[in-house]
Amino acid sequence: MNDYIVRAARADEAEVIATLIMEAMNHECCQWFAGPDHTLSDFHRLMTELVRRTDSQYSYLNTSVAVISSQVVGICITYDGGKLHQLRRAFVEASLHEFGMDYSSMDDETQAGELYIDSLCVAEPYRRKGIATALIHDSIEKARAQGLPAVGLLVDNDNPRAEHFYRRLGFTHIDNNTWGSHPMKHMVYKSGPRP
C-alpha cells in the first residue's frame, strides 16, 4: 500500500497529532503525567497546545506525518537530542501551570549526537502497511541532512515486537534507560552520510 505520503506537519493538524502522541505514550503514562486531579482530555488539550507551539519538543515543526486522502494516519516526532532541555522546557512549564506537576528533574531520554525519535505512531487501521517504516526512513534522512551521526529511540522492555521491528531496520541496543517509570532500551541507528 503506497497511497500515502510523508510530509512535514502543519499547525492545524495539532489535535490529531496530539491524539497519536498519546497513543504512542500509552494512556496509562499520559494519566500519570496529568496527575490524579486531571483527565486524559485535559492532557490532550495540553499536548495539542504543545504541538501548535514552535518551541516545544512536540512542535509540529519537529513532526513528520503520513497522510492518506488528506487524513493524518501516522506521526513521527524527532529533534536533535542535544536540544532536549531547551525543547522540554515548554512541557515542564505547561505541566506545572496546568496540572501542578513538576517534571523539571525528569531523566534525560536522549543526548547530543543523535536525532531522537520522541514519538512514533500509526493509527490502528493503517498499521502493517509500511507506514512506520517510511516514517523511520524519513527520520534517517533528516539525521543525515542535519549532520547527526545517529538516530536514537527508546523502546519499552515489555515490547519485544517493537524491538524486533527496530532491529530489522538496523537499530541496535546500546544501553538502558527509564522513562515515565518504565524500564526502556535505548536503541540507535548509525545514520552516516548518504550512500
C-alpha positions in Angstrom: 0.0 0.0 0.0 1.7 3.1 -1.2 -1.2 5.6 -1.4 0.2 7.6 1.5 2.7 10.5 1.5 5.1 11.5 4.2 5.5 15.3 4.7 6.1 18.0 7.2 3.2 18.5 9.7 1.1 21.7 9.8 0.0 23.6 13.0 -3.7 23.0 12.0 -3.1 19.2 12.4 -2.3 19.6 16.1 -5.3 17.8 17.5 -4.8 14.6 15.6 -1.1 14.7 16.2 -1.7 15.0 19.9 -4.1 12.0 19.8 -1.4 9.9 18.1 1.3 11.1 20.6 -0.9 10.0 23.4 -1.3 6.6 21.8 2.4 6.3 21.4 2.9 7.2 25.0 0.0 4.9 26.1 -2.9 6.3 28.1 -1.7 5.0 31.5 1.5 7.0 31.1 -0.5 10.1 29.9 -2.7 9.8 33.0 0.5 9.6 35.2 1.7 12.8 33.7 -1.6 14.6 34.1 -1.8 13.6 37.8 -4.7 12.3 39.9 -6.7 15.5 39.6 -6.9 15.8 35.8 -8.3 13.7 32.9 -6.9 12.4 29.7 -9.0 15.1 27.9 -7.0 17.7 30.0 -3.8 16.1 28.9 -4.9 16.0 25.3 -5.6 19.8 25.4 -2.2 20.4 26.9 -0.5 18.3 24.2 -2.5 20.0 21.4 -1.2 23.3 22.6 2.4 22.0 22.7 2.1 20.7 19.2 0.9 24.1 18.0 3.9 25.8 19.6 7.2 26.3 17.8 9.5 26.0 20.9 8.3 22.6 22.2 9.7 19.1 21.7 6.2 18.1 20.4 6.0 21.0 18.0 4.5 20.5 14.5 7.9 21.8 13.3 9.5 18.6 14.7 6.8 16.3 13.2 6.5 14.3 10.0 3.1 13.0 9.2 1.9 10.2 6.9 -1.2 11.2 5.1 -3.9 9.3 3.1 -6.5 11.3 1.3 -5.7 14.4 3.4 -6.1 12.4 6.7 -3.1 12.2 9.1 -2.7 8.5 9.8 0.8 8.4 11.3 3.3 10.7 13.0 7.0 10.7 13.8 8.4 13.5 16.1 12.1 13.9 16.0 14.6 16.5 17.2 18.3 17.0 17.9 19.0 15.2 21.2 21.4 18.0 22.2 18.4 20.4 22.4 16.3 18.2 24.7 16.5 20.6 27.8 15.7 23.6 25.7 12.7 21.9 24.0 11.4 20.2 27.1 11.0 23.5 28.9 7.6 24.1 27.3 6.3 20.7 28.6 7.7 21.3 32.1 6.2 24.8 32.4 2.9 23.8 30.9 2.5 20.8 33.2 3.3 22.9 36.2 0.8 25.5 35.2 -2.0 23.2 34.1 -1.6 20.3 36.4 0.6 21.4 39.3 3.0 18.7 38.4 6.8 19.4 38.4 8.8 17.4 35.8 11.9 19.6 35.8 14.0 16.8 37.2 12.9 14.1 34.8 15.7 11.9 33.5 17.1 12.7 30.0 15.7 10.4 27.3 18.3 11.3 24.7 21.6 13.0 24.2 23.7 15.1 21.9 24.8 13.4 18.7 21.5 11.7 17.8 18.3 12.7 16.1 15.9 11.4 18.7 12.6 9.8 17.8 10.4 11.0 20.5 7.0 9.7 19.3 6.1 7.3 16.5 2.6 6.1 15.9 0.4 4.9 13.1 -3.4 4.8 13.6 -4.6 1.2 14.2 -6.5 0.7 10.9 -3.3 1.7 8.9 -0.7 -0.5 10.7 1.3 -3.2 9.0 1.2 -1.3 5.7 4.8 0.0 5.7 3.9 3.5 7.1 6.0 3.2 10.2 9.0 2.0 8.2 8.5 5.0 5.8 8.5 7.4 8.8 11.6 5.8 10.2 13.4 6.2 6.8 12.3 9.8 6.8 13.9 10.3 10.2 17.2 8.7 9.0 17.2 11.1 6.1 16.6 14.0 8.5 19.6 12.9 10.6 21.8 12.8 7.6 20.6 16.2 6.4 21.3 17.7 9.9 24.7 16.1 10.0 23.8 13.9 13.1 25.6 10.6 13.1 22.8 8.6 14.7 19.0 8.2 15.1 18.0 7.1 18.6 14.8 6.0 20.4 13.6 4.2 23.5 11.6 1.0 23.4 9.8 -0.5 26.4 11.4 -3.6 27.7 8.0 -5.2 27.7 7.6 -4.6 23.9 9.7 -7.2 22.1 7.7 -6.9 19.0 8.6 -3.2 18.6 12.3 -4.0 19.5 12.3 -6.6 16.7 10.8 -4.1 14.3 13.6 -1.6 15.1 16.3 -4.2 14.9 15.0 -5.3 11.4 15.5 -1.6 10.3 19.1 -1.6 11.6 18.8 -0.3 15.1 21.0 -1.8 17.9 20.6 -1.8 21.7 23.3 0.3 23.2 22.2 0.9 26.8 19.3 1.1 29.2 17.1 4.0 30.3 13.9 4.7 32.3 11.1 6.9 31.0 7.8 7.6 32.9 8.9 5.0 35.4 9.2 2.3 32.7 12.4 0.4 32.0 13.4 1.1 28.4 16.1 0.1 25.9 18.0 2.8 24.2 18.4 1.8 20.5 20.4 3.6 17.9 20.8 3.5 14.1 24.1 4.9 12.8 22.9 7.2 10.0 26.2 8.1 8.4 26.4 10.0 5.1 24.1 9.2 2.2 25.2 6.1 0.4 
